[in-house]
Amino acid sequence: MKGVKSKMINKELIELQKGCKATCVVIQNEDIQKLDSKVLISSNCEDNELLKIFKEKISKTDERFEFLVIEKIDKIELDKQDRFYQIVKDREFNGILLPEDVVIVLTVENKDKLKNISSDLYNLCVVAF
């Protein structure tokens, strides 16, 4: 289906996930810029980088953000997605809790790449495009 324009991001669906436990939203990589107030995490980062982000950006109560964006989840191996499954399920990493109203967002290249998300993680996802 070359030449077909991709669907637009569904902002209302994303907003509905605020306060929901054990859910995340999947959008296309190109739609990241449409989200205000976000913390970006590369899906292929090491645990020490992830911990640093959680300590420096997420645990700071004075810094408010709406979205925790895990970029390009479709580009990493299924077994490496397990830690993101745990973050979505438990809304914490290494004892650092996500604020209640923060929406966890995963990005993929396109709809075909949804199949590259582990089944456990995908079961917690709402596709918003």
PyMOL commands that set and color helices and strands:
alter all, ss='L'
color gray80, all
select helices_A, chain A and resi 11-15+29-34+47-58+73-75+78-90+111-116+119-122
alter helices_A, ss='H'
color red, helices_A
select strands_A, chain A and resi 24-28+38-42+67-71+92-93+96-97+103-108+125-127
alter strands_A, ss='S'
color yellow, strands_A
deselect
rebuild
show_as cartoon
